[in-house]
């Protein structure tokens, strides 16, 4: 694979066909299949593929909370399993995905828990913030 090649041509072709389908019912089915595929990739620890899948979904559906949340989780796992240099590229994107998902669904407990974990574990210069984590933990207590 080339250094800057992000997607495999075959996969991208399938995704584009799914997105540009004329049948709206088929589009919903394709969306569900892609979400399921991304979740399966995440569960199989194929975090780069999961990130690619959820990134494409977020491009097409920018208000999809589940897509944003899973994109953030996938990017976070990539950062955990990468060198510091690569992690510094993944972490801001993960934070942006988590914060956008939280903004769209402020009552979602799973997103809040993942955002708390991010704020507690990330270095401050990459977005870690213990005071934000404490505020979210207090907010989480109010939701329950």
GIMOQUI-V97804 format. One record per run of one state. SS is the DSSP state (2 for helix, 1 for strand, 0 for the rest). FROM is the first residue (numbers start at 1). TO is the last residue. Records with the same first field share a line. If there is no record, write none. Layout:
SS = FROM-TO  FROM-TO
This chain:
0 = 1-8  20-23  44-46  61-64  81-83  105-108  122-123  127-129  144-144
2 = 9-19  24-43  47-60  65-80  84-104  109-121  124-126  130-143
